[in-house]
Amino acid sequence: MIVLSGCKVSNTSTGTSEKGFKQIFNGKNLDGWDGDPTYWRAENGVLIGEITPSTLLKANNFLIWKGGEPADFELKGEFNIAKAGNSGINYRSERLTDVPFALKGYQADIDGQINYTGQNYEERKRTTLAYRGQITTISPQSSPMTPEQVRGKVKRNAWTDLQVTGSLGTSDELKTKIKSEDWNEFHLVIKGNRLQHYVNGVLMSDVTDNDQVNGKSKGFLGVQVHVGPPMKVQYRNLRLKQL
């Protein structure tokens, strides 16, 4: 097993070259995005997702980028989430037709308690593909799977058909690198079947997905507000580089 405790890569910070990156949020309004204004708004250069006591959700809700379905890319930005908040950044995702503003696919998880921030969680599919601190390899599947067959390989909200091949540090160690109720930088490096999630320049999870049946090579980008108590999440300085 490979152990890379507290792995930090200098080129993930916003202070390095931004060649090829383009802003995908204008800071003024939701132009270029598709979502429910009940939950999403732009304010003072910040993209805000908020649930109030009068707007509680029955299903997770997304603000979806309308600029395409990126395949290989890097995405950078910052997030700030309330203590009670639960959010995430979806990518290579499918858009549901039976649930308004819903996505199904890979997610860089974010939560206010910092229990899950940095992990790789697949929304409405295989669930957790790597906890924070894990390097994992997802096993290939031989044939298409029904939703029931997918659920059959999920245990305790995690996909069971994978191997943990290395460590980036313990979840608790990496948690200390993430600021509570403050701005944090994120950087997603998504290339081929390798999916890397960085927070504040530190690699938090690293997935190699060999499952071509359930995995996706391209799809929608979106940010989430999650079913649960009233919450607020903020995003800013969102930049995309397609590879």
Phi, psi and chi 1 to 4 in degrees:
 res  aa     phi    psi   chi1   chi2   chi3   chi4
   1 MET       -  135.8  177.1 -179.1  -74.2      -
   2 ILE   -84.7  134.1  -58.4  169.5      -      -
   3 VAL  -120.4  120.3  178.6      -      -      -
   4 LEU  -127.5   73.4  -59.6  170.7      -      -
   5 SER   -64.1  128.5 -178.4      -      -      -
   6 GLY    58.1   36.6      -      -      -      -
   7 CYS   -57.5  119.7 -178.7      -      -      -
   8 LYS  -124.0  131.9 -174.5  164.9 -176.2  173.9
   9 VAL  -117.7  122.5  179.4      -      -      -
  10 SER   -63.8  -28.6   61.0      -      -      -
  11 ASN   -80.5    9.7   65.1    3.7      -      -
  12 THR   -92.1  -10.3   64.2      -      -      -
  13 SER   -80.6  159.9   70.3      -      -      -
  14 THR   -75.6   -7.4   55.9      -      -      -
  15 GLY   -81.6   -4.9      -      -      -      -
  16 THR   -95.2 -178.2   57.4      -      -      -
  17 SER   -57.6  135.4  172.0      -      -      -
  18 GLU  -108.0   19.7  -70.0  -73.4  -35.8      -
  19 LYS   -56.9  128.2 -175.9  177.0  179.5  179.8
  20 GLY    90.7  -11.3      -      -      -      -
  21 PHE   -85.7  140.4  -77.5   86.8      -      -
  22 LYS  -127.9  137.9  -64.8 -178.7  179.4  179.9
  23 GLN   -65.3  134.0  -67.5  -82.5   -9.6      -
  24 ILE  -114.4    2.5   59.4  172.2      -      -
  25 PHE  -131.1  123.1  167.7   56.9      -      -
  26 ASN   -81.1   -6.1   64.9   19.7      -      -
  27 GLY    80.5   -5.9      -      -      -      -
  28 LYS  -110.9  -38.3  -58.0  174.1 -176.4  178.4
  29 ASN  -157.2 -173.1   52.2   47.2      -      -
  30 LEU   -98.3   21.9  -60.3 -177.6      -      -
  31 ASP   -56.4  132.8  -74.1   -2.5      -      -
  32 GLY    90.0    0.3      -      -      -      -
  33 TRP  -129.3  153.0  -64.2   78.7      -      -
  34 ASP  -122.0  120.6 -170.2   20.3      -      -
  35 GLY  -169.5  176.7      -      -      -      -
  36 ASP   -91.4  116.3 -173.8  -20.3      -      -
  37 PRO   -66.0   -9.6   22.4  -31.8      -      -
  38 THR   -60.2  -33.0  -57.0      -      -      -
  39 TYR  -113.5  -16.5  -56.9  102.6      -      -
  40 TRP  -128.0  140.8  -62.8   98.7      -      -
  41 ARG  -157.3  163.7   67.0 -175.4 -173.4  -87.2
  42 ALA  -111.1  137.6      -      -      -      -
  43 GLU  -155.8  119.4 -166.0  173.5  -82.0      -
  44 ASN    53.6   43.9  -60.4  -40.1      -      -
  45 GLY    79.6    9.0      -      -      -      -
  46 VAL  -122.5  139.2  176.6      -      -      -
  47 LEU   -91.1  121.0 -179.4   60.5      -      -
  48 ILE  -117.8  130.0  -61.7  172.1      -      -
  49 GLY  -112.9  126.9      -      -      -      -
  50 GLU  -143.3  136.5 -172.0  168.4   19.8      -
  51 ILE  -113.4  130.9  -60.2  171.8      -      -
  52 THR  -111.6  169.4   68.1      -      -      -
  53 PRO   -57.1  -25.8  -28.2   36.4      -      -
  54 SER   -94.2   -1.9   61.9      -      -      -
  55 THR  -127.6   35.5   62.4      -      -      -
  56 LEU   -61.1  146.5  -63.7  177.4      -      -
  57 LEU   -95.7  151.4  -74.1  166.0      -      -
  58 LYS  -102.8  -16.2  -66.4 -177.3  178.9  179.4
  59 ALA  -147.8  149.2      -      -      -      -
  60 ASN   -56.3  141.4  -64.5  -18.5      -      -
  61 ASN  -122.9  138.6 -176.1  -82.4      -      -
  62 PHE  -123.5  147.8  -72.0   82.7      -      -
  63 LEU   -99.7  122.0 -177.9   69.6      -      -
  64 ILE  -112.5  128.1  -57.6  164.5      -      -
  65 TRP   -69.6  134.1 -174.7   57.5      -      -
  66 LYS   -98.3    9.7  -64.0 -164.8  -67.1 -174.4
  67 GLY   -85.7    5.0      -      -      -      -
  68 GLY   135.4 -168.6      -      -      -      -
  69 GLU  -126.1   83.9  -61.6 -177.0   39.5      -
  70 PRO   -58.6  144.6  -22.8   33.8      -      -
  71 ALA  -101.9  -84.1      -      -      -      -
  72 ASP   -95.4  131.6  -69.4   -4.5      -      -
  73 PHE  -165.8  168.9   65.6   90.2      -      -
  74 GLU  -123.0  138.9  -65.2 -176.9   40.3      -
  75 LEU  -127.2  128.0 -178.8   67.8      -      -
  76 LYS  -122.4  155.5  -68.0 -177.2  178.8 -178.0
  77 GLY   172.6 -168.0      -      -      -      -
  78 GLU  -133.9  149.0  -62.4  168.2   81.1      -
  79 PHE  -133.9  154.0   68.1   86.1      -      -
  80 ASN  -144.4  118.3 -174.0  -20.8      -      -
  81 ILE  -126.3  139.7 -171.5  166.2      -      -
  82 ALA   -66.7  158.7      -      -      -      -
  83 LYS   -55.5  -38.0 -156.3   77.3  170.0  179.6
  84 ALA   -87.4    4.0      -      -      -      -
  85 GLY   -81.2  153.9      -      -      -      -
  86 ASN  -143.0  122.9 -168.1  -25.4      -      -
  87 SER  -149.3 -167.0 -176.1      -      -      -
  88 GLY   170.8  165.6      -      -      -      -
  89 ILE  -115.4  111.9  -55.4  157.5      -      -
  90 ASN   -89.0  147.1  -96.6   55.5      -      -
  91 TYR  -149.9  161.7   58.0   91.1      -      -
  92 ARG    44.5   44.9  -71.0 -173.6  178.4  175.6
  93 SER  -109.0  157.6  -68.3      -      -      -
  94 GLU   -96.9  146.6  -57.8  169.0   62.7      -
  95 ARG   -94.9  128.1 -172.5  162.6 -177.8  171.7
  96 LEU   -75.4  147.4  -86.1   64.9      -      -
  97 THR   -99.2  -18.2   57.2      -      -      -
  98 ASP  -101.9   -5.8   56.1  -20.7      -      -
  99 VAL  -128.6  123.8 -178.4      -      -      -
 100 PRO   -62.6  134.7  -19.7   31.6      -      -
 101 PHE    51.2   48.6  -54.9  111.2      -      -
 102 ALA  -120.7  144.0      -      -      -      -
 103 LEU  -123.6  152.6  -67.9  176.5      -      -
 104 LYS  -129.4  118.2  176.6  171.8   69.3  172.5
 105 GLY   157.3 -166.0      -      -      -      -
 106 TYR   -58.1  145.3  -59.6  113.5      -      -
 107 GLN  -143.9  132.5 -178.2 -178.6  111.4      -
 108 ALA   -84.4  106.3      -      -      -      -
 109 ASP   -73.3  144.7 -143.9  -20.3      -      -
 110 ILE  -142.6  132.1  -65.7  168.4      -      -
 111 ASP  -148.1  153.2   73.6  -62.7      -      -
 112 GLY   -70.5  -25.0      -      -      -      -
 113 GLN   -83.0   -7.4  -62.8  -72.3  -25.7      -
 114 ILE    59.8   33.6  -37.9 -179.2      -      -
 115 ASN   -82.3  -31.3  -68.2  -36.5      -      -
 116 TYR  -122.3  -12.8  -48.7  113.5      -      -
 117 THR   -52.9  127.6  -58.3      -      -      -
 118 GLY   101.2  -18.4      -      -      -      -
 119 GLN   -77.7  169.2   74.3  175.3   18.0      -
 120 ASN  -107.8  114.2 -168.3  -47.5      -      -
 121 TYR  -124.3  129.7 -179.0   85.9      -      -
 122 GLU   -98.3  106.4 -166.0  174.5   46.5      -
 123 GLU   -60.4  126.9  175.7   90.3   -2.1      -
 124 ARG    62.2   18.6  -66.7  178.2  177.0  -94.7
 125 LYS  -136.7 -111.0  -68.5 -178.6   72.3  177.7
 126 ARG   -84.6    0.3  -66.5  171.3  -69.2  176.7
 127 THR    62.3 -139.9   68.0      -      -      -
 128 THR   -68.6  122.2  -54.4      -      -      -
 129 LEU  -100.4  -23.5  -58.9 -180.0      -      -
 130 ALA  -160.5  125.7      -      -      -      -
 131 TYR   -72.9  161.9  -70.0  111.1      -      -
 132 ARG   -55.8  128.8 -177.0  170.5   59.8 -135.1
 133 GLY    98.0   -7.0      -      -      -      -
 134 GLN   -99.9  143.4  -72.0 -175.2  -27.8      -
 135 ILE  -106.8  121.7  -57.3  171.0      -      -
 136 THR  -129.3  155.7   63.8      -      -      -
 137 THR  -123.6  122.7  -61.0      -      -      -
 138 ILE   -88.3  129.5  -48.1  -58.1      -      -
 139 SER   -71.9  145.1  -58.3      -      -      -
 140 PRO   -70.1  152.5   24.2  -32.2      -      -
 141 GLN  -110.5  148.3  -57.2  -61.2  -45.6      -
 142 SER   -88.5  -20.3   59.0      -      -      -
 143 SER  -153.9  162.3   60.0      -      -      -
 144 PRO   -54.8  148.1  -25.9   35.4      -      -
 145 MET  -120.5  139.2  -58.7  175.5   69.6      -
 146 THR   -74.8  161.2   65.3      -      -      -
 147 PRO   -55.3  -35.2  -27.7   35.6      -      -
 148 GLU   -66.4  -39.3  -68.4   74.7   21.4      -
 149 GLN   -66.6  -37.5  -71.4  171.7  -36.1      -
 150 VAL   -62.9  -48.1  171.3      -      -      -
 151 ARG   -61.4  -28.8  -74.0 -166.2  -68.0  -89.6
 152 GLY   -67.0  -19.6      -      -      -      -
 153 LYS  -103.2   14.5  -71.2 -162.0  173.0 -170.0
 154 VAL  -108.0  131.4  172.2      -      -      -
 155 LYS  -136.9  128.1 -174.4  175.9 -178.4 -179.6
 156 ARG    53.4   43.7  -63.8  179.5 -179.6  174.8
 157 ASN    61.1   34.0 -152.6   30.7      -      -
 158 ALA  -143.2  145.3      -      -      -      -
 159 TRP   -71.8  133.3 -171.2 -116.9      -      -
 160 THR   -95.5  -18.1   57.0      -      -      -
 161 ASP   -92.5   66.5 -153.0   -9.8      -      -
 162 LEU  -149.8  166.1   59.9   76.7      -      -
 163 GLN  -122.0  133.5  -65.6   79.0   44.1      -
 164 VAL   -85.6  111.8  178.5      -      -      -
 165 THR  -103.9   -5.0   57.7      -      -      -
 166 GLY  -173.8  173.3      -      -      -      -
 167 SER  -129.4  140.3  173.4      -      -      -
 168 LEU  -101.9    4.1  -57.6  164.9      -      -
 169 GLY   123.1  164.9      -      -      -      -
 170 THR   -72.6  157.4   69.8      -      -      -
 171 SER   -58.5  -40.0  179.8      -      -      -
 172 ASP   -67.8  -37.9  -74.1  -16.6      -      -
 173 GLU   -62.5  -45.7  -72.6  169.8  -14.6      -
 174 LEU   -70.7  -28.1  -66.3  171.7      -      -
 175 LYS   -59.1  -32.6 -177.7  175.9 -178.2  177.0
 176 THR   -68.3  -14.0   66.7      -      -      -
 177 LYS   -86.7   -4.9  -50.1  -64.1 -176.4 -178.1
 178 ILE  -111.6  130.6  -56.0  168.7      -      -
 179 LYS   -88.0  136.0  -67.1  174.6  -79.5 -172.5
 180 SER   -85.2  132.7  176.2      -      -      -
 181 GLU    48.8   45.6  -62.7 -172.7  -77.8      -
 182 ASP  -151.1  172.9 -160.8   -7.5      -      -
 183 TRP   -77.8  132.5  -71.8  101.7      -      -
 184 ASN  -126.6  144.1  -65.8  -86.0      -      -
 185 GLU   -86.9  141.0  -64.6  178.2    2.7      -
 186 PHE  -123.5  155.7   71.8   84.7      -      -
 187 HIS  -150.0  115.7 -176.9 -175.0      -      -
 188 LEU  -102.4  128.7  -51.1 -175.9      -      -
 189 VAL  -116.6  106.5 -178.3      -      -      -
 190 ILE  -120.3  106.0  -49.2  -57.6      -      -
 191 LYS  -142.1  122.3 -171.5  173.2 -178.0  180.0
 192 GLY    60.0 -130.2      -      -      -      -
 193 ASN  -102.4   17.2   65.7  -17.9      -      -
 194 ARG  -106.2  128.5 -168.2  172.5 -176.7 -172.3
 195 LEU  -126.1  110.0  -41.5  170.0      -      -
 196 GLN  -117.6  131.2  -64.5  176.9  -61.8      -
 197 HIS  -114.9  119.5  -62.0  173.7      -      -
 198 TYR  -110.5  145.0  -66.6   83.9      -      -
 199 VAL  -130.9  127.3  179.0      -      -      -
 200 ASN    51.9   39.3  -64.5  -33.9      -      -
 201 GLY    79.9    1.9      -      -      -      -
 202 VAL  -108.3  128.6  178.8      -      -      -
 203 LEU   -69.9  120.8 -176.7   57.5      -      -
 204 MET  -102.2  -32.2  -63.3  -76.2  170.3      -
 205 SER  -154.6  151.1   63.8      -      -      -
 206 ASP  -145.1  107.9 -170.0  -21.2      -      -
 207 VAL  -113.2  132.0  172.2      -      -      -
 208 THR  -109.8  112.2  -61.7      -      -      -
 209 ASP  -100.2  102.4 -169.4   -5.1      -      -
 210 ASN   -91.0    6.4  -68.7  -34.5      -      -
 211 ASP   -90.9   93.1  179.8   -1.3      -      -
 212 GLN   -77.1  -13.1  -64.1 -177.5    9.4      -
 213 VAL   -73.3  -47.8  170.2      -      -      -
 214 ASN  -100.6  -26.3  -65.4  -62.4      -      -
 215 GLY   -73.2  162.6      -      -      -      -
 216 LYS  -128.1  144.4  -65.3  -66.9 -178.4 -177.0
 217 SER   -97.6   -9.8   59.6      -      -      -
 218 LYS  -160.9  167.3   67.8  175.1 -174.7  176.5
 219 GLY   161.3 -172.8      -      -      -      -
 220 PHE   -75.8  152.9  -70.4  100.6      -      -
 221 LEU  -104.2  144.3  -74.4  172.5      -      -
 222 GLY  -165.2  161.4      -      -      -      -
 223 VAL  -117.4  152.4  -72.3      -      -      -
 224 GLN  -120.8  144.5  179.4 -161.4   64.8      -
 225 VAL  -114.4  138.4  -76.8      -      -      -
 226 HIS  -104.7  147.6 -160.7  -77.8      -      -
 227 VAL   -53.2  138.1  169.7      -      -      -
 228 GLY   146.4 -157.0      -      -      -      -
 229 PRO   -71.6  168.5   28.3  -36.2      -      -
 230 PRO   -51.8  140.1  -28.6   36.5      -      -
 231 MET  -157.1  167.4   59.5  151.9  -76.2      -
 232 LYS  -144.2  132.9 -176.2  176.9 -178.4  179.8
 233 VAL  -129.7  144.1   63.4      -      -      -
 234 GLN  -127.2  140.9  -58.1  175.4   82.0      -
 235 TYR  -128.8  147.9  -67.7   94.8      -      -
 236 ARG  -153.5  163.5   68.5 -175.8 -177.0 -170.9
 237 ASN    56.4   48.1 -156.2   19.6      -      -
 238 LEU   -82.2  120.5  -59.4  175.4      -      -
 239 ARG  -130.8  134.0  -64.6  105.1   67.4 -153.4
 240 LEU  -119.8  136.5  176.8   68.8      -      -
 241 LYS  -126.3  113.2  177.9 -179.1 -179.6  178.9
 242 GLN   -86.4  132.7  -59.7 -156.9   50.4      -
 243 LEU   -96.9      -  -55.5  174.4      -      -
